[in-house]
Amino acid sequence: MSDASGTFADTTERLTEAYRRRCTGLDEMLGADGKPRSAWKAFGERLDLVGLDEMRRRQREIKRRLREDGATYHVYGNPQGPEHPWALDALPLLIDAPQWHRVSKGLEQRAHLLGLLLADLYGPQRALHDGLIPPAAVLDHPGFLRMLVGAPLPRPQPLPLYAADLARGPDERLWLLSDRVQAPSGLGYALENRRVMAETQPRLYRDLQVAGLGGFLGAFEQNLRALAGDAYESLGLLTPGPYNETFFDQALLAAHLGIPLLQGDDLNASGGSLRMPRGAPLHVLLRRLDADWCDPLELRPDSLLGVPGMLELVRRGRLTLINPPGCGVLENFALIPFLPALSRTWLGEELLLPQVATWWCGQPKALEHVLARLDSLVVRPIARQLGPAVFPGSLDRSARERLAERIRAQPGRWIGQAPAVHSTAPVLQDDGLAPRAVVLRSFAAAGDEGYAVLPGALVRTSVHAGDPDTRGRQGGPSKDLWVPADDTAAQAPWLRSPHRARATPIPPHAADNLFWTGRYMARAEALGRSLRAWSWRVDGTDSAVLRTRLLDTLAVLAGMPAVPRLHPHAALVEFITGSAGTGGLSVHLNHLETCLGSIRERLPADAPALNRQLRPSTGHDGSQALLGLERQLTALWALEGIFSEGIMPHDGGAFFACGLRLERALSLVTLLNHTLIGTLPDPQSEDALAEAALAAVGGTETHRRSHGWPPEAAGVLDLLIREPDFARSLSYQLEALERAARRLPGLPIATRIDWADRVRAIAAPLVAQRLSQPDGAGRLLQTIDANLRALADELTTYYFPPAPQLRIHRTL
């Protein structure tokens, strides 16, 4: 198991021996005789050689890798917060080649059969007319969308992507538990699991000759390209957004495929095609949004996730959705009893994958059977959206009677199933290996001549011994399934495609949030620096003029309408905590966190950890707020650095740079206007304010070396406004803004040049005009402020989506 030199573990007992005593039933590693199965023999020997301590070390390394990748899973309504770290067990699940060959053939067959059924249900409906499937079992299912009957389906296979949940049955074969076709999740997680396992345990991966996943990914990409007419710019992945429970899975899959991750707000269906603003038409969307939410005009009117008019484009053949809307009817549990006969009639074959015995209560005999054996069956609605599975044996008598009445009232909406048998597999724990129930989810991708099956799977485990629940929100760590490769060439974890070198279009929601990430970062930094530099000046000065000017400036930087009517020290704390809700550093940072959460798929690896450092310390007393200020500023500076270096301009970095430089310029103009511009009663106050302005931007030592000491207002204005080589000056910000404007992606070259030239025109008076008098500087600053805000509004109007739910960022 180890890539280090093999030394025997200093444990008193072999891990496999201890695990054998914990197993009480069907197990993946151990056969009925208690000995390791053929696929596990070499692995078990390595496991005993490495020992528990080394396995724990490897588990820590896996956890670290996943944390660096930002791998997460959302659990709605969880009191600990929705975002949970993705967990991966250090032990893979192993299956031998002959068994996986049978499984692959079964998955291909089932995907083909369901594709034929999908085309039939939305076409001639022979299966219903010929009595192969009762019409009520289909027509009463909420996944059957009548408005799409007759709409064109993808070719050559109506079902481009198929997924199935599998578990080992009592005959030791892998049984099919359920079909997943609506918007099957988990492929991105499976790719992440494989990458992490192959990198943390490369020697074991190589020695066991594990089949790589690149061939499957390549076949899937090839089918996408074929559907899009080999135009990769017309491809995208439609996501519900960053707060969906499997958003990381969606973002990672889009990155591997080299296609943009799009939200409904990024798209419009006007003009006879689906497109981003000023973008090329999109012909193919990989859909991770359930069909109900895709089009508020024809489906759920309360949906803010889809695109009005999308289904009309599907009907007209202008848009291909993968998988097609309406395919959710194939996840209908009522179909299960009829698929064996359908396979014999249409394919001339028996189903290769055994399935759990199922009775549809819409048939009188099946209803009688289910009600007579209610205590020993699992009962569930025919559609997942109608409710969860029920285990009548765990209910008291009155609850079972109420359930029976519900079934009798609407028998066509219920099925009964024999309880599934779950095998166990070893999971690494602190005290060794423990058996936990496992369920596999594997995938089949359509091609010209059938389906390619993923030589692996996303494996989910249960939390507790004896508990079969492996669902993501309650389950234990995931696993990676290892299948032997046919040849060594198929072992490579990835296959790269030529499109990877090309930049994908920047969706408007991503550009918007990158732009405002830069702006909120600059706002928070300007306020934080000023608070740190001025806290002792506000508390310690006897000058009412100085205190008033500084507090007024802080209020504007904080976005507050006025200085809080508090003692100066308490006002400083309010500028940090923003407890009144009208502005403050915490408000800026909360908006920044919202922006970062909306572009999690684009964040550099260290950004999530730094983002957590921006959160305020527990409690809101003044000492904690002021002490936490230094930590928050340090995290801001680090976050700005990794954003500037970690996101290339064509991948959205230019939007971040524009937002950062624009807001820095505006914040500096605000600071100068409220400190050094305007009449002051005495020279002493003017000098104190000049020194405070320098301290707020970190320019004290620079001014000391370039202009001498003590500072005077004219010299400070000259440094902070005109000096092109001082990184905090207004001139420097405008020059950097001009460079960023020239590199904005997705805009015509002429438009980018025009905006850059306008920034240069805004900066031109800084060179031409001497700033010896504050009044002249004040008029110039007001002009620059107005021009910058107008340019920001124009950029927002031109590029970003107008949807109200995205307009969380507004003026300071």
LINPEPE-V688638 format. One record per helix or strand of 2 or more residues. SS is the DSSP state (A for helix, B for strand). FROM is the first residue (numbers start at 1). TO is the last residue. If there is no record, write none. Layout:
# LINPEPE-V688638
((SS FROM TO) (SS FROM TO))
This chain:
# LINPEPE-V688638
((A 15 22) (A 38 50) (A 52 69) (B 72 74) (B 83 85) (B 93 95) (A 97 121) (A 126 129) (A 135 139) (A 146 148) (B 161 168) (B 174 180) (A 187 200) (A 202 207) (A 214 227) (A 232 234) (B 235 238) (A 247 257) (B 260 262) (A 264 266) (B 267 268) (A 270 272) (B 274 276) (B 281 282) (B 284 287) (A 291 293) (A 310 315) (B 320 322) (A 327 331) (A 333 346) (B 358 360) (A 364 372) (A 374 376) (B 377 381) (A 384 386) (A 392 394) (A 397 409) (A 411 413) (B 414 418) (B 424 429) (B 432 447) (B 450 453) (B 458 461) (B 478 484) (A 488 491) (A 498 501) (A 508 540) (A 544 558) (A 568 577) (A 585 598) (A 600 602) (A 607 613) (A 622 646) (A 649 651) (A 653 675) (A 683 697) (A 700 707) (A 713 722) (A 730 741) (A 749 768) (A 774 799) (A 804 806))
